[in-house]
Structure formats: C-alpha cells, structure tokens
Amino acid sequence: MAEIQQNDKGGKQKGKQKKMTVRVDFTPMVDMNMLLITFFMLCTSLSKPNTMEIAMPSNDKVKEEEQTKVKESRFITIWFDKDNKVYYCEGIPDYKNWESIKESSYDADGIRALILNRNKDVIAKIKELKERKANGEITDEEYEEQAKEIRKDKNAPVVTVKGADDAIYKNMIDVLDELTIGNVATYALVPMEEGDSLLIENYKTKGETMKNYNL
C-alpha cells in the first residue's frame, strides 16, 4: 500500500508548496509473486526426454547361402568420417578400388537424395498409406501393420553404416535421421574396420597409398 507523508514544520511560509514524501509498500507483491511461481510450476508441462531406436546387427551367425539371397544391388554402405565427411558405395564395396566409393554430404541433395531415390517405391506406397489414414479409411494400428509390410519390399535398400573412431556423434545421428526420412527398414550400425579406413584414405589421396593396401 502507498502512504503519503506531509512534511509540515508547523509554520506557513508564503509562496512555498508543501513537500510530500510518497512511500510504496511492496510487501503484498511478494505473496503475489510466490503465487504466480507456484501456479506456473504446477501448470507447466516439463519437456520429456526423446529416445531414438537404433537397429543394431544381430549376434546370430548367418549362413553364407542365406547372405547371397539379398541382391548385391540392394546394398548401400555409408561411412561417416571426421570433419563432417561422409562417403557411400552402392553395391558391395571393392576394397581394392578407391573409385568404387563417392563423397556426399548431409545436405538435402546428399545422402538423403540417394536414399529417397533408391527407396522411392516404398516411399510412394507409404505416402499413399498416410493419405488413407488421414481420410479415416484405416486406423493407426492398420497403418503401422501395413507400413511395416511395405518396408519389407524385396527391392528396398539394405544399408550398412560405419563410423570412424574420430568422427563426431552428431554425424551418426545425421545419417540415421536420413535413413528414417527415407523409410529404410533394414540397416545396421557396425564399427569401421581397417579395410574401410584404407579405402577412404585411398580415395582422399586418389590412390597414392595403394601400396599399403594389403587385403
């Protein structure tokens, strides 16, 4: 509350105005602030932690005849290296030929464009399925079940993701995000081996280190 105090020394002085001191009491504002803080604490929804599923390779051994069932044309190998570098190879990598790999980027016309182009049939079917769900023709459960079957297309890409020891964690997330955007159902995150490192090194030097390539 506000108080006005008059400064009157008793005698009247001609031509001079009375001085008044104004004091505002902010004590009630303390209670109001505490009420507001309590209100926002109780009513504000806190952000929930987000998790991402990563498809890891199975520990089960796969027989050689079962491995050959997947067409070589379906394979894509993606390497993410230091300095935000990313490379890829369509088909089975030829570790003795550095020209078998290509450099790409994390831009929309990089890895994403590659995945979208290779998986365009699945993406088109998923888009159509989403429209059916939006129109109320199918339920969410039916959508998830049918989308799972669509992603198992026999021509859909099978992707192997390999990261260098000195690559940053963000690059791995970027690659996995692109696979999610491209509706890739079959992929695995595996360690980079010596052959992979040498293949990338040969690409960087345009084959000048091929003499050290002993595979």
Secondary structure as UniProt FT lines:
FT   STRAND          2..7
FT   TURN            14..15
FT   STRAND          19..24
FT   HELIX           27..43
FT   HELIX           64..67
FT   TURN            68..69
FT   HELIX           72..74
FT   STRAND          75..80
FT   TURN            83..84
FT   STRAND          86..90
FT   TURN            95..96
FT   HELIX           98..100
FT   STRAND          102..104
FT   TURN            108..110
FT   HELIX           111..118
FT   HELIX           120..134
FT   TURN            135..136
FT   HELIX           140..150
FT   TURN            151..152
FT   TURN            154..155
FT   STRAND          158..163
FT   TURN            165..166
FT   HELIX           169..181
FT   TURN            182..183
FT   STRAND          186..191
FT   HELIX           194..204
FT   TURN            205..209
FT   HELIX           210..212
//
